[in-house]
């Protein structure tokens, strides 16, 4: 994902930064180039998959700690990672809901 962001930053927008002030590029030139990299839904699926993986690891570590098979430090690290993943997922959900609500309030 970071590669996609850095390649987007070095694409057409970076070329516009060096162009003279007031010069406008035609919209057809930028629209004809296909989008490179993963789609938005692919990125969200990857993020949610990694979050679920962290939650499952935290749960497994907690069970292993209860059974005496894992140290307290391992359990705490896994649970903290799971908590951070859950908080990230909640923050993303809140931003998506807020964006939807703002779009629904727009005048047509």
ABEGO torsion letter per residue (X at the ends): XAAAAAAAAABAAAAAAABBBGBBBBAAAAAABBBBEBBAAAAAAAAAAAAAAAAAAAAAAAAAAAAGABBAAAAAAAAAAAAAAAAAAAAAAAAAAAAAAAAAABBX
